[in-house]
């Protein structure tokens, strides 16, 4: 076996993944060791020494990988910074209570932190983002003795370890961006909190994702003036940061004169700076399957290595010195672009390959790939959970195993580049197809064709972009000419993505497939490829190549798994309905969003959450959309926008784009509201109907009555969005009433109290997130909710829900659910009983007859 590194590498990777998935690692590893011993004993008895040796090596590395990843995750999830933060938050909450103040229920603390910047400051929509490796925290001495055993003066800063992501707000922040460079030591007062996470089906846990990347907390600094630079970085860091800053300015000046969009793309390709990329460009490239070309990775490093080696060859220089010089240049470039996981992986691959050539080590490329993968996992076991790691090595592995086959074909010389690139694209797509569906809920086949354009255009943009930086030192006019070439490459790259507009069938969104389907796909694909290669490379008998039916069966199974992922049988069943009414109150943080699925499969989305207008986080694409797909929804029939506040309509654009509703409902129009106007134009452009819904309007959907109780038609033109103009919708089926109230206040509640008829079972989406301006006692006495659902965000600074409001609901006997604590709340009913299940495992059931009542609580990991 020539690929000897495969056995320890596979064992290490499998063990690292196992260590992350299994909570009781000691018992699990012990069971694996016992099983391995039994199997090896049996193999020894059968005298299968070679197989036994392979198994022993693989099992040893498996156990090592599992222990490494379990230990790495423990340190990443609970670093000393996180422990100190929790102690400080607890003490500050006690102090606030003693002073009569109320802090958010989730952990939040104010502290002064010191540490080293892990990357250059990045301007974002809400301010400037800083990534800091913290080593000291000062919470006024809180908890320092308990945590570190310090004696004496507790006011000294506590030594800790952990990473934070800080947003510096205020007008001064942007003017100081150049001061906050990677490697410099800073100190700042920060309002710290846990990272946001959305507890919904189909939505990744953002807090855990950040923890795997070394960030355990996030925070806000109120002004750039509060960030103090204590010390510069070392000589190398300062020179690299200065070069990176010069490159950024040069690209902006030389390429930006033709197009700011092209300048942002060139900066992303050349120095890995994606700050200037707008969301529309990124989405278009993702849909086209060519987003990988603007992320510095294997392709960029390969181009750079090729240029360097070509220059040495042109100069007539060969040998070990060339390989060593190329390695040094690649490492320096990796430092220049600020590192990063994808850059480190690509650079390490190139270094291993060039080093093996330098020492004249003739090893198969798959051996080098296995060594690189093992080194990365050994140094950072959590990398196995990084989608970029899977994509990089999956694509590289597929290309390496298909290239020998292509090279064995007798092709015309001119056809070799075209066929080679096409087969590489096919191999990569086949290998990564389930991963893309599982991680990104997206399937795209456009890349098979567009890579023929995207990769050369990326090469043009990268080579021209890298050339104009040193040229600018000599002549800005010549740099501008080269910048025009870079602009052509970047602009062509974006324009090539327009193919999906003319052929939208080439890309679409899917629900993440089940792990069993993914495993079945890869098992069948591996079996088919093995049998096909054996048949293609041997001339043995029928028996030596296996049964004749094995290869067709493997192909059919792989094709079936592919069709299962693409067709999504769950969505077909959901579209037909199951005879029950389902309502999911989606956890969108401080906002509102609900999905109503009717008995025969029709769907209604009421609001779509959203963050502030300055946030670049698309909650519709990242939270609401995945939740809908996890529920089996591929198309939405109706979207209702209760009113135009950002926390209600911020994610609507993505929902309308991806789920193509037939109708979008709005209450009182607000002509001067730019977000609502943009949504109306988007809806009409898609061919859907935009309708204004007022009190008294009603419609029967799958025999379920949907009625609007508010607002009445306006007698004057609204200049601004108003909470009291919120649409109030009731979904009523038999004995069950679900009342969705938007952000209405007491004045509207007083009107509704005498109009809405009683119901044996009523579920109320609490008005205005539980604000003191809503949920009056008179309204609750009239509505008599059986269940109250508060849609609120963790650590929100509005104080929602107000404790007095929560108590009012308890006083009328309502069962309380909160999305900040329970996550998504899903209601199922057949019209006479209600059954509520939360994402965290809490269950509550109630019948119109008082005999049935159940309330259980659990915790979902």
CORPE-V855652 format. One record per backbone hydrogen bond with DSSP energy under -0.5 kcal/mol. CO is the residue of the C=O (numbers start at 1). NH is the residue of the N-H. If there is no record, write none. Layout:
CO,NH + CO,NH
//
This chain:
2,4 + 3,6 + 4,7 + 4,8 + 5,9 + 6,10 + 7,11 + 8,12 + 9,13 + 10,14 + 11,15 + 12,16 + 13,17 + 14,18 + 15,19 + 16,20 + 17,21 + 18,22 + 21,23 + 23,25 + 24,28 + 25,29 + 26,30 + 27,31 + 28,32 + 29,33 + 30,34 + 31,35 + 32,36 + 33,37 + 34,38 + 35,39 + 36,40 + 37,41 + 38,42 + 39,43 + 40,44 + 41,45 + 42,46 + 43,48 + 44,47 + 47,49 + 48,52 + 49,53 + 50,54 + 51,55 + 52,56 + 53,57 + 54,58 + 55,59 + 56,60 + 57,61 + 58,62 + 59,63 + 60,64 + 61,65 + 62,66 + 63,67 + 64,68 + 65,69 + 66,70 + 67,71 + 68,72 + 69,73 + 70,74 + 71,75 + 72,76 + 73,77 + 74,78 + 79,83 + 80,84 + 81,85 + 82,86 + 83,87 + 84,88 + 85,89 + 86,90 + 87,91 + 88,92 + 89,93 + 90,94 + 91,95 + 92,96 + 93,97 + 94,98 + 95,99 + 96,101 + 97,100 + 107,194 + 109,111 + 109,192 + 111,113 + 111,190 + 112,138 + 113,188 + 114,135 + 114,136 + 115,186 + 116,133 + 117,183 + 121,123 + 122,129 + 124,127 + 127,124 + 128,168 + 129,122 + 130,132 + 130,166 + 131,118 + 131,119 + 132,134 + 132,164 + 133,116 + 134,162 + 135,160 + 136,114 + 137,139 + 137,158 + 138,112 + 139,142 + 141,144 + 143,147 + 144,148 + 144,150 + 145,149 + 152,154 + 153,156 + 158,137 + 161,81 + 162,134 + 163,216 + 163,217 + 164,132 + 164,166 + 165,219 + 166,130 + 166,168 + 167,169 + 167,221 + 168,128 + 170,173 + 171,175 + 172,176 + 173,176 + 174,177 + 176,179 + 176,180 + 177,180 + 179,181 + 180,121 + 181,184 + 184,117 + 185,230 + 185,231 + 186,115 + 187,228 + 188,113 + 188,190 + 190,111 + 190,192 + 191,220 + 192,109 + 193,218 + 197,199 + 198,200 + 199,824 + 200,203 + 202,204 + 204,206 + 205,209 + 206,210 + 207,211 + 208,212 + 209,213 + 210,215 + 211,214 + 214,216 + 217,165 + 218,193 + 219,167 + 220,191 + 221,169 + 223,226 + 224,227 + 226,228 + 227,229 + 228,187 + 228,230 + 231,185 + 234,238 + 235,239 + 236,240 + 237,241 + 238,242 + 239,243 + 240,244 + 241,245 + 242,246 + 243,247 + 244,248 + 245,249 + 246,250 + 247,251 + 248,252 + 249,253 + 250,254 + 251,255 + 251,256 + 253,257 + 255,258 + 255,259 + 259,263 + 260,264 + 261,265 + 262,266 + 263,267 + 264,268 + 265,269 + 266,270 + 267,271 + 267,272 + 267,273 + 268,272 + 272,274 + 274,277 + 278,282 + 279,283 + 280,284 + 281,285 + 282,286 + 283,287 + 284,288 + 285,289 + 285,290 + 285,291 + 286,289 + 290,293 + 291,294 + 292,295 + 294,296 + 297,301 + 298,302 + 299,303 + 300,304 + 301,305 + 302,306 + 303,307 + 304,308 + 305,309 + 306,310 + 307,311 + 308,312 + 309,313 + 310,314 + 311,315 + 312,317 + 313,316 + 319,323 + 320,324 + 321,325 + 322,326 + 323,327 + 324,328 + 325,329 + 326,330 + 327,331 + 328,332 + 329,333 + 330,334 + 331,335 + 332,336 + 333,337 + 334,339 + 335,338 + 340,344 + 341,345 + 342,346 + 343,347 + 344,348 + 345,349 + 346,350 + 347,351 + 348,352 + 349,353 + 350,354 + 351,355 + 352,356 + 353,357 + 354,358 + 355,359 + 356,361 + 357,360 + 360,362 + 361,363 + 364,367 + 364,368 + 365,369 + 366,370 + 367,371 + 368,372 + 369,373 + 370,374 + 371,375 + 372,376 + 373,377 + 374,378 + 375,379 + 376,380 + 380,383 + 381,384 + 382,385 + 383,386 + 385,387 + 386,389 + 386,390 + 387,391 + 388,392 + 389,393 + 390,394 + 391,395 + 392,396 + 393,397 + 394,398 + 395,399 + 396,400 + 397,401 + 398,402 + 399,403 + 400,404 + 402,406 + 403,407 + 404,408 + 405,409 + 406,409 + 409,411 + 412,415 + 412,416 + 413,416 + 413,417 + 414,418 + 415,419 + 416,420 + 417,421 + 418,422 + 419,423 + 420,424 + 421,425 + 422,426 + 423,427 + 424,428 + 425,429 + 426,430 + 427,431 + 428,432 + 429,433 + 432,436 + 433,437 + 434,438 + 435,439 + 436,440 + 436,441 + 436,442 + 437,441 + 441,510 + 443,508 + 445,448 + 446,449 + 446,450 + 447,451 + 449,452 + 450,453 + 450,454 + 451,455 + 453,457 + 454,458 + 455,459 + 456,460 + 457,461 + 458,462 + 459,463 + 460,464 + 461,465 + 462,466 + 463,467 + 464,468 + 465,469 + 466,470 + 467,471 + 468,472 + 470,473 + 471,474 + 471,475 + 475,479 + 476,480 + 477,481 + 478,482 + 479,483 + 480,484 + 481,485 + 482,486 + 483,487 + 484,488 + 485,489 + 486,490 + 487,491 + 488,492 + 489,493 + 490,494 + 491,495 + 492,496 + 493,497 + 494,497 + 495,498 + 496,499 + 497,500 + 498,501 + 498,502 + 499,502 + 499,503 + 503,506 + 504,507 + 506,445 + 506,446 + 508,443 + 514,518 + 515,519 + 516,520 + 517,521 + 518,522 + 519,523 + 520,524 + 521,525 + 522,526 + 523,527 + 524,528 + 525,529 + 526,530 + 527,531 + 528,532 + 529,533 + 530,534 + 531,535 + 532,536 + 533,537 + 534,538 + 541,545 + 543,546 + 547,550 + 547,551 + 548,552 + 549,553 + 550,554 + 551,555 + 552,556 + 553,557 + 554,558 + 555,559 + 556,560 + 557,561 + 558,562 + 559,563 + 560,564 + 561,565 + 562,566 + 563,567 + 564,568 + 568,571 + 568,572 + 569,573 + 570,574 + 571,575 + 572,576 + 573,576 + 573,577 + 574,577 + 581,829 + 582,597 + 583,585 + 583,827 + 584,586 + 584,595 + 585,825 + 586,588 + 589,591 + 592,609 + 593,586 + 594,606 + 595,584 + 595,597 + 596,598 + 596,604 + 597,582 + 598,601 + 599,579 + 602,598 + 603,637 + 603,638 + 604,596 + 604,606 + 605,607 + 605,640 + 606,594 + 607,594 + 609,650 + 609,651 + 612,615 + 616,618 + 617,619 + 618,622 + 619,623 + 619,624 + 620,625 + 623,627 + 624,628 + 625,629 + 626,630 + 627,631 + 628,633 + 629,632 + 632,634 + 637,662 + 637,663 + 638,605 + 639,665 + 640,607 + 640,642 + 641,667 + 642,727 + 645,648 + 645,649 + 646,650 + 647,592 + 648,608 + 649,652 + 649,653 + 651,655 + 652,656 + 653,657 + 654,658 + 655,659 + 656,660 + 659,636 + 662,689 + 663,639 + 664,691 + 665,641 + 666,693 + 669,718 + 670,673 + 672,674 + 673,677 + 674,678 + 675,679 + 676,680 + 677,681 + 678,682 + 679,683 + 680,684 + 681,685 + 682,686 + 683,688 + 684,687 + 689,664 + 689,691 + 691,666 + 691,693 + 694,697 + 697,708 + 699,701 + 699,706 + 700,702 + 701,704 + 704,701 + 705,707 + 705,732 + 706,699 + 707,709 + 707,730 + 708,696 + 710,728 + 711,695 + 718,672 + 722,725 + 723,726 + 725,668 + 727,729 + 728,709 + 728,710 + 729,740 + 730,707 + 730,732 + 731,738 + 732,705 + 733,736 + 735,761 + 736,733 + 737,739 + 737,763 + 738,731 + 738,740 + 739,741 + 739,765 + 740,729 + 741,744 + 742,768 + 745,749 + 746,750 + 747,751 + 748,752 + 749,753 + 750,754 + 751,754 + 752,755 + 752,756 + 761,737 + 762,764 + 762,786 + 762,787 + 763,739 + 763,765 + 764,766 + 764,789 + 765,741 + 766,769 + 767,770 + 767,771 + 768,771 + 770,802 + 771,774 + 773,746 + 776,780 + 777,781 + 778,782 + 779,783 + 780,784 + 786,815 + 787,764 + 788,790 + 788,817 + 789,766 + 789,791 + 790,792 + 790,819 + 793,796 + 796,799 + 802,805 + 802,806 + 803,807 + 804,808 + 805,809 + 806,810 + 807,811 + 808,812 + 809,814 + 810,813 + 815,788 + 817,790 + 818,821 + 818,822 + 819,823 + 822,839 + 822,840 + 824,826 + 824,839 + 825,585 + 826,837 + 827,583 + 828,835 + 829,581 + 831,735 + 832,848 + 833,830 + 833,831 + 834,846 + 835,828 + 836,844 + 837,826 + 838,841 + 840,860 + 842,838 + 843,856 + 844,836 + 845,854 + 846,834 + 849,852 + 851,853 + 852,847 + 854,845 + 856,843 + 859,861
//
